[in-house]
Amino acid sequence: MNRNTFDFLPDVSIPSPIQEVEHPLLHRYGVALYIKRDDLIHEVVSGNKYRKLKYNLIDAHTRQVGSLATFGGPFSNHLYAFAAACRLMEIACTGFVRGDIDPCNPTLKFCLEQGMTLIPVPRQEYRQKENSPFVRQILNQMQSAELIPEGGTNALAMKGAGEILEEIREQMQNSPDSLVLSAGTGGTAAGH
């Protein structure tokens, strides 16, 4: 497998294990069901968030980008993982948060603890993301910040997501008949 040798996070467990699900109905109908445990990749930056951020952060580190910004809702797994990964890589980060910022919100509290700057964006402006005059003005003031899309989905993210299928092929003797995954922005599925 052609992997970048740069370890962008400490304590990463790749490839993630594949676990067989045991259930009487599966046995009765001769179905083998396995789960790729990407939740075990890293303590905080795991699952598709690890995979979608991996090459984005490697690229930012290689080019010595000083600051990254992204979008997410108040309970965004993406903001959570992004804040933690940026802290671990010592890259300043900003999160444009849809709506108000509730200081009691555990996700946003974690992001702040990781050093992320949070900027509330009115819902109407948030729909436009980087095309919003409000967001554009803030990005212009930040000068050196580069933008990672909401959910982390871009070409570099799809490269990381594509590694899931490579790992499955290497780990299993027989390729599965079907692959099933949940979807938000669709970036993980597009990477396959």
C-alpha positions in Angstrom: 0.0 0.0 0.0 1.4 3.4 -0.9 1.2 5.3 2.3 2.7 8.7 3.2 5.4 7.9 5.8 4.7 11.1 7.7 2.9 10.3 11.0 0.5 13.2 11.2 -0.8 12.2 14.6 0.7 10.2 17.5 -0.8 6.9 18.6 -2.5 6.0 15.4 -3.6 2.5 14.8 -3.6 1.7 11.1 -5.0 -0.4 9.6 -8.0 -0.4 11.8 -9.2 -3.8 12.8 -12.0 -5.7 11.1 -14.4 -7.4 13.5 -16.9 -10.1 12.7 -20.4 -9.6 14.1 -21.9 -12.7 15.6 -25.7 -13.1 15.7 -27.9 -16.2 15.3 -29.8 -14.7 12.4 -26.6 -14.2 10.5 -25.6 -17.8 11.1 -29.1 -19.1 10.1 -28.9 -17.4 6.7 -25.2 -17.9 6.1 -24.3 -14.3 6.2 -20.9 -13.1 7.3 -21.0 -9.5 8.6 -17.9 -7.5 9.4 -17.3 -4.0 10.8 -14.2 -2.0 9.9 -13.5 -0.4 13.3 -12.2 3.0 12.2 -13.5 4.3 15.6 -10.3 2.7 17.0 -7.8 4.6 14.7 -7.1 7.3 17.3 -8.4 8.3 20.7 -9.9 11.6 19.4 -9.4 11.9 15.6 -11.0 8.7 14.4 -13.2 7.2 11.8 -13.7 9.0 8.6 -12.6 12.2 10.2 -9.1 10.9 10.6 -9.1 9.7 7.0 -10.6 12.9 5.6 -8.2 15.2 7.5 -5.1 13.1 7.1 -3.8 14.4 3.7 -5.2 17.9 4.3 -3.1 18.3 7.4 -0.1 16.6 5.9 -0.3 19.0 3.0 -0.7 22.0 5.4 2.2 20.8 7.5 4.4 20.3 4.4 3.7 23.7 3.0 4.0 25.2 6.5 0.5 26.7 6.5 0.1 28.9 9.6 -3.6 28.6 10.1 -6.6 26.6 8.9 -10.3 27.3 9.0 -13.4 25.2 8.5 -17.1 25.1 9.0 -19.4 23.1 11.3 -22.6 23.0 13.3 -22.6 23.4 17.1 -22.3 19.6 17.6 -20.0 18.9 14.6 -17.8 15.8 14.8 -15.7 17.5 12.1 -15.1 20.6 14.2 -14.2 18.3 17.2 -11.7 16.2 15.3 -10.3 19.2 13.3 -9.6 21.1 16.5 -7.8 18.2 18.1 -5.8 17.3 15.0 -4.7 21.0 14.5 -3.6 21.2 18.2 -1.6 18.0 17.9 0.1 19.3 14.7 0.5 22.8 16.2 -1.5 24.5 13.5 -3.7 27.4 14.5 -7.3 26.8 13.6 -10.7 28.6 13.4 -14.1 27.1 13.3 -17.0 29.0 11.7 -20.0 27.7 13.7 -23.5 27.7 12.4 -25.6 29.8 14.7 -24.8 30.9 18.3 -22.0 29.6 20.4 -23.2 28.0 23.6 -20.3 27.9 26.1 -22.0 24.8 27.8 -22.0 22.8 24.5 -19.6 20.0 25.1 -18.4 19.9 21.5 -17.6 23.6 21.3 -16.1 23.6 24.8 -13.7 20.9 23.6 -12.8 22.9 20.5 -12.0 25.9 22.7 -9.9 23.7 25.0 -7.9 22.6 21.9 -7.2 26.2 21.1 -9.7 26.6 18.2 -11.0 30.1 17.6 -14.8 29.9 17.2 -16.7 32.4 15.2 -20.5 32.3 15.2 -22.1 32.7 11.8 -25.8 33.6 11.4 -27.6 30.7 9.7 -28.5 32.8 6.6 -24.8 33.6 6.1 -23.7 30.0 7.0 -25.7 28.6 4.0 -23.4 30.6 1.7 -20.2 29.4 3.6 -17.1 31.0 2.1 -19.2 32.9 -0.4 -20.9 34.8 2.4 -19.8 38.5 2.7 -19.6 38.0 6.5 -17.3 35.0 6.3 -15.3 36.5 3.4 -14.6 39.6 5.4 -13.3 37.5 8.4 -11.2 35.3 6.1 -9.6 38.4 4.5 -8.7 39.7 8.0 -7.1 36.3 8.8 -4.9 36.6 5.6 -2.9 33.4 5.9 -5.7 31.0 6.8 -6.6 28.3 4.4 -10.1 26.8 4.2 -11.0 23.2 4.6 -14.6 22.5 3.5 -17.3 21.6 6.0 -17.0 17.9 6.8 -13.5 18.0 5.4 -14.5 16.8 1.9 -12.2 17.7 -0.9 -9.8 15.9 -3.2 -7.2 15.3 -0.4 -10.0 13.9 1.8 -11.1 11.4 -0.9 -7.5 10.2 -1.1 -7.6 9.4 2.6 -11.0 7.8 2.4 -9.8 5.6 -0.5 -7.4 3.9 1.9 -10.3 2.2 3.6 -11.0 -0.1 0.6 -7.2 -0.7 0.2 -7.0 -1.8 3.8 -10.1 -4.1 3.5 -8.6 -5.8 0.5 -5.3 -6.4 2.3 -6.9 -7.6 5.5 -9.6 -9.9 4.1 -8.8 -13.0 2.0 -12.1 -12.6 0.1 -13.4 -9.3 -1.0 -16.8 -8.5 0.5 -19.9 -8.7 -1.7 -21.1 -5.3 -0.4 -19.8 -2.3 1.5 -22.2 -0.2 3.6 -21.4 3.1 5.2 -23.2 6.1 6.7 -22.9 9.4 4.8 -23.0 13.1 5.6 -21.2 15.1 3.0 -20.6 12.0 0.8 -16.8 12.4 0.9 -16.0 9.0 2.3 -18.1 7.2 -0.3 -16.6 9.3 -3.0 -13.2 8.2 -2.0 -13.9 4.7 -2.9 
